[in-house]
């Protein structure tokens, strides 16, 4: 959750609004530091191949779908959005590599790979 000057903003809501644009292949919203608000809204958007769109056009598009404080103030255009390594494949997350006091804990959604 992004806390923009006391307003709570759910990144998934912004992701969905950006993804509704025909030029957007993928979008992810996140908070960035702001000197007075604490956090401000930003987004990374991967565009569909062969289609170009500007930051101002995307901001205008989502402003019709979101409250003004949820519209990203900054939109970045990376080629890809990095993905986290699944916990089941993460070497640091395997029970053998965990601190002994944490080995008993297992989240229900994580399946440990013995391989």
Steps between C-alpha positions, in 0.01 A plus 500: 500500500618848416438771760484829310456775757260289706305373197530123466556384143485137389760438225286226342226754425750716312645195321154408373423855383829522308461152352163604353680729254541329160872589477588346839620143516589500869494751786602512863446788745718574801575772751793739472628732773348849510635782723163612639251223423720214618434299185376577153363271231718381212464224244708294262328422170609259227349597168381263230748459214465762227270726705615820664326712757621782721491548875247784477262294284508210748447734794201656323361153421516378861374831642159417355504169689668593830479769766750783447728389785534151346624618161874424468710815514784320326482224239809308394524296180738204553533224239399237756377487857723286725341201672583364843632147520228265626559400863493133402808553280682743726815345649504743794140403583556126515466344848864388495619860463262658752600600847412214738239704689309565175500148354173407668318781320351426161249711314215292358550626147868408486601150396860414574691338217735228617688509169 
